[in-house]
């Protein structure tokens, strides 16, 4: 069958269809063919009586198109056409077509064909079943028409060359409001990472699928979205296990990351100081370590000597050992940096300079407040994690007394545990503070939930005993700008006039009469 050709205009040639049917009936197994657009047969697949399994396609997609350039034709002993598994294979493998050749008395009966259809409700279409000996519509013309539609869809979403295009996915077992808020935050994280979010998908389930997180039907919908939008990345709002990442990647042939990795990537691109880069690298390595595939213990490292010689270290073992060695070296370097930071804090304590530390949810306006109070020009953008490295600046209180204002990394819900551990030395600055300013984005509709997240993280860091003053920021963005707070001060960080009362309160807290 590998030597037989079909016309590029036909899904499968008459002679090839008859040979495929006869052999399938004799073997009592489903047989499949992967056929190139030129009509040449590339692969013959031998399955069981009930199904075939398409091998991993290493073929590069055709130039200028979004389909893989192969169509699959396989036999079926029932009278039905492509089933759900066939459609899933067609979508996930980006096949040009999926055709099922049904049998009758060991001879070809009807040819059932399905193909993707951009813009339709289902995303795919089933053609009318025809006998393989009957005239067939031009196969090549239909494929070219599909790719023209895909190309037009791509032009409508054209972006800068090289920018990642991602589908954001959230699988929620909670309320719809919580899922919507979490998705909005994921979209902001994607924007901070300079990733274009072309689609957002939220699925509500009673239980998360242990293999794919979401259902197989929704996974097929996502694959159809990726074909029509040109997405090359899936970003999950939930933390994924290594096996889930491998399962989804192998099923969709798309890169897959979760919320944790996205945050780590943002930190890696934003950290400027040596300490920040060391902390991020350590967190990334600790995150990566479990994702190295498991292996047979029989290939473990063996000692030398007669009777004890073996294959030595596998590539996987070497990778694991190097990562662990690198983590150990980074820990030593961070200890040295932490010691230097401790001496700087000791110098401040010796000079009896009071320290005020800013804490809060990311993008609450901490850097803007620091700039306004100290006259600095630290980067401050309307973006999650715009600044990461800790910053300390002197500022004057109303009486003329000087104090030090420090800014630390912003918090976020579900902050990766390894990241929190990596930044432990940086967050030690908070323990030395005489006063914490908890900056809250009052213009955010979820400001109460964000404030609770920060309070919880402060408790985890054993900092809840420190004096804390709440600062409700971005009041100028509220419709009712005269809202007052009994447990803090309402300000606009970019307006020095609104900070006079806050400065008096800070001085009163630092130097009580």
N, C-alpha and C positions, 0 to 999 in steps of 0.2 A: 504493500500500500504506500510505502514511502516513495516508491518510484512513479506512482500514478499522479496525474495532475488533473486539476479541475480548471474550467475556464474562469478567469477573473470576474466574469459577469455572473457566474453561478455560485450559489452557496456551496454546492457539492455536485460534481459531475455524475451523470447517470451510472456509468460503469463503476465508479468508485463507490457510489451509494449501494449498488447491488452487491459488490464484493464485501463491503462493510457489514451489510445485513446478513449475508450468508455465513460469514465467519463468526459473527456474534451469535447466530442461532446454533451453529455447530458447537461452539465453546460454552454456550449457555451463560455467557458473561456480556455485560455491557462493554462495548468498544467505543473509543473516542478518537477523533483526529483534531489536531491543531493545524489549521490551514492558513498560509500566508496570503496576502492580498494578490500576489502574483498567481495564486492557484496551486503552488507547490505545497505538499504535505510536509510539515516540519516535525511533528511528533505523533506517534501512535500510543494511545493510552489503553491499557487492559484493566478493566475493573472487575467488580463482582456482579452477581445477578441483579443486585439492587442499585448499585451506584458506581460512579467512577470518581477518581480523585485526580484533579489537574495538578501536575507538578509545578514547582516554583519556576516562574518565568524569569529568566535572566536577560531576556531580550529587551533592548532599549526601545523606548517608544519612538514611533516614526516622527521624522522632522516636521515641526509645525503642527502636529496633531496632539490629541489628548488620549487617543485610544492606542492599544499596544500593537496594533497591526496584525493581530491573529484572530481568527474566528474558530469556535469550537463546534464540532458536529459529533454527537454521540448517539448510540442506539438506546432504545427503551422498549421493554417488553410489554408495558401497558399502553393503552391508547391515548394517554394524556401527553401533553406537551411539556415544556420546561417547568419544573417545579420550583419551590422557593429556594432550594439549595442551588439550582442552576442559575437563577436570577442573581443570587448573592455572589456566586463565582463570576458571573459576567460583569457585575458592577465592581466588585473588589479587585479583580484582575484587569479591569478595563478592556475586556474583549470587544472586538468589533461587533460580534454577534454570538448568540448562543442558540444552536439548532439541535432539535431532538428528532431523530429518525425512528418512527415507530415501525414495528414489524408485524407481518401477518403471514403465517405459514412459512416462516423462514425467508420471506422476501420483503423488500422495502415497501411500506404502505404510504405514510404521509410524513412530510417534512414540516415540523413546527419551528418557527424562528422568532426570536425576540431580540430587541436591541434597545440601547439607551435612547431616550428622547428628551433632550433638554427643554425645559420650560413646561413640560406636561405635569399633571397633578401627581402621577405615580413616578415619573422620571424615566419610565421605560414603556415600550409598546410591544405587543405580540402581533405578528403578521398572521394573515389567514393561512391555515395549513393547506399545503398543496402536495400532490404526488411528485416525487423527485424526477419522474420522467416527463412531467408537464413543463411548459415554458415557465421560467422563473424570472421575476423582476431583476433588473440589473443590480447585482450585489455591490459592485464597486461604486456605482453612482449613489446608492443609498448611504454607504459609509462616508463618501465625500460630502454628502448633504448634511449628515450628522456632525461632521467635524467643522463644517462651515457655521452651523448653529453654535457650536461650542466656541468657535473663534469669535463670533459676534458677541457672545456673552462675555468673553474675556475682554474684548475691547471696551465694553461698557464699564469694566472694573479695572482699567489699566492703572498701574501704579509705577513708582520708580523702579528701575531695574535693580534686581538684587534684594528687594524688600520681601520679607517673609509674609506669606498669606496664610492665615490660620482660621480654623473653625473652632470656636469656643464651645466647650461642652460641660454641662453640669448635670449630674445625676443626683437627684435630691430625694430624700425620704422624709424631709420636713415640710414646712408650710411653703406655699407658693411665694409669699412675700419674702421669706428668708432666702429662697432660691434666687429670686429676682435681684435682691440686694447684693447677694454674693456674685451673681453674674455681672452686675454693673462694676463691681470692684475688680473682677477678673479682666473685664474689658479695659479698665484703667491701667491695670498692670501690663496688659499687652501693649497699650499705647506707650507706657513708660519704657518698654523693651523695644520700641520702634517696630512693632509687628502690626500688620494691617489685619484686623478682624473682619473677615468677609461674611461670616455667618455666626449666629449664636443659637445654640440648641440646649433646651432644658427638658429633661425627662424626669417625671415623677414616678417613683417605683416604691412598692412596699419593701422590697429587699433588693440590694445591689447584686447584680450578677457577678459571681466570684471570678469568672474568666474575662469577660469583656466589659464589666461595669454596667453597660447599658444592654438593652435587648438587641437581638440579631436584626430585627426589622428596622430599628432606629439606626443601627450601624450601617445598614444598606442605604438608608436615606442620607446619611452623612457622606457615604462614598459618592452618591449621586451629586450631592452638593459640591464635593471636592472636584468632580469632573467638570461641572458647569462653571465653577468659580475659579478654577486653577489653584485651589488651596494645596499647599504642600506640608501643612503642619496641623496637628490636632493638639489643642491645649485643654486639659481636663481640670476642672475646678477642684476635684477631689485628689487626695494623695493616692498614687497608684503603686501597687506592688511590682517588683521586677517581672514576675510571671505575667501580670496583666499587661504591662508594657510590651513584652515579647508577643503575647497573643494578639493584641490589637495591631501591632506593627506588621506581623506576618499576615494578618487577615486583610489589612487595608493597603499595605505597601506605602504608608505615609509615616513621617516622623511623628512621634508621640512624646509629649512631655506633660508633666502635671504642674499644679500650682507651685509646689515647692521648688522645682527646678526653674520655673519661670522667675521666681523671686531671687533665687541664687544667681541666675544670669544677669538680672538687673543690678544686683549688688556688685557682681564681677565687673560690669561695664562702668559703674559709677565710683567705685572705691579709688581714691587717689593716694592716700597715705600708705606708707609701707605696712603699717600695722593693719590697716583695713584690707589690703591685698592679701596679707598672710591669713587673716581671719576668714576671708571668703574662700581662699584656696583650701583651707582645712575643712570648711563646711562642705564644699563641693566634693572633695575626696571622700569624706565620710558618707555623703549621699551616694556616691558612685559605687562604693565598695560592694553593697549587697546586689547590685545589678550585674556583677560578673557572674556568668552562667555557672551552675553547679557542674560537677564532673564526678567521675568514678573515683572512689577513694583508693582503688588499686594502683592509681598512677601518682600516689603521693611521693614526696621527695624521699629518696632512699640514701642511706649512708654508703660510703665506699667500702671496699673490702671484698674478699672472696665470699660468694654466696649472697652478697647484699647489693650487687650491682643491678641497676634497673634503668628505666628510661630517663631518670633524673627529673628535673622540674619541667612541668608542662608550661606552655605559654600562659595559661590561665594562672598557674601558681606564681609565675614570675611577676605578672601584673599585680596580683594581690599583694605579694611581698613588697614590691616597689611602692605601692600605695601606702601600705602600713609603715614602711620606713620613712616615706615622705611626711606622713602625718606626725610621726615621732619627732622629726627634725623641725617641723613647723611649730609643734608644741614647745620645743626648747626655745625657738626664736621668739615666740610670743611671751614666754616667761621673762626673757631679757627685756623686751619692750615694755611689759607690764611693770617691771622693776624700775625702768626709767620714768614711767608715768607716775609711779608711787613717789619717787624722789621729787618730781615737780609738784605733786600735791603737798608733800611735806614742806616744800619751800613756801607755798602759799599759806599753809597753816602757821608756819613760823612768823610770817609777816602779818598774821591775823587779818587776812583779807577774806571777808565773807564770800561764800559761793552760792550762787543761785543757778539751779539746773532746770532746763526746759525739757519736759516730757510730753508725750501726746501721740495721738494716732498720726500716721503718715499723711502728709498734705494738710495738716491742721493749721499751718502757718507759723511754725516755730522759727524757721530761718528768717522769715520776714520780720517777725517780732524782734529777733536778735539784731538784725540790720538796723531797725528803727531805733532801738534803745542804745546801741553802741556806735552808730554811724558807720557800720561796716558795709561791705559790698559782697557778701557771701551769696553764691548762687541760690536763688529762690524762684521756683517755677510752680505753676499750677499742675503738678504731676506727682504721682506717688514715688516716694524715695528719690526725690530730685537731689537731695544731699544726704550723704551717708557718714562721712568722716566727722568725728567729734571736733567741735570748735569752741574755743574759749576766748572771750573778749572782755576787757574792762569797761565798766560804765559808771556814771555818776548818779547818785541818789539826790533827791531835792536838797538835802543839807550840804551837799558837796562831798560826802563820803564816797569812796570808791568801793566797788564790789566787782566780782567776776561772774559773768554770765556764760554758762556752757550749754551747748546744743548737742544732743545725742541723736542716734538713729531713731527714726519713727517706728512705732509699733503698728502691727496689723493683726487682724484675727487669724487664727491658725498659723501663727508665726512658726516656721520650721524649728523643731527642737534643736537640731544641730547648729542652726544659725544663732539661736539664742545662746547656746553654749560657747560658740566661737566668739561672740561679742561680749562674753562675760567680763573680760578685762576692760573693755571700753565702758561698759555699764557700771564698773566699779566707781567711776566718777560720780555717779548718782549717790552712792553711799557716803561720799565726803561732803555732800551739799548741805548747806544750812537751811535751804528752803527749795522746795520743788514747785515749779509753775506748771500745772497740768493744762496745756493749751487744747481747747476743744473747738472744733469747727462747728459753730452754731448754725451755719447755713446749710449743713448737711442734714437731710431728713432723718438719717440714722445716727444722729449725734449721741443719743443716749446709749445705744448699743456700743458705739465706738469708745465712749468714756468708760463703760463697764469693762471692755477688753483691756484698756490701759490699766485700770484699777486691778484687774486680775493678774496681769503680768507684773505689776509692782509687788503684789503679794507673793508671787512666785519667786521674785528676786529678793524677798525679805526686806522691802523698802517701805512697807505701809506705815511704819512707825515714824517716818520723817515728816516734818511739817509740810503741808501741801496746800497750795492756793490754786483754785480753779480760775482759768482765764478763758472766757467765752469769746472766741474770735470771729471775725468776718460778719460783724453786726451790720455793716454797711450793705451787705448783700441780702438782708432780710426786708420783707415788705414793711414790717413793723420794727423800725430801727430803735424804738424806745423800750424794747423788752428789757426787763431787769432780772437779775439773778440774786437770790438771797445768799447763796453759798459761794459767790465769786464775783469777778468783775467782767463786765461786758465791754469789749474794745474792738477796734479795727486796727490790726497790726501795722498797716501802712499809713495810719493817721497819728502823728505824734501827739496831737491835742487830746486824743481819747485815752492816752496812756498816763496822764498826770495823776489820776486817782490811783492807778495801779502802782505807780512808783512810790506814792506816799504809803500805800499799804505794805509794799515790800520793805521799805525802811522801817516801818512800825514793827513788822515781824522780825527783822534782823536785829533791831536795837530797841527793844521794848523799854519804856520808861519805868 
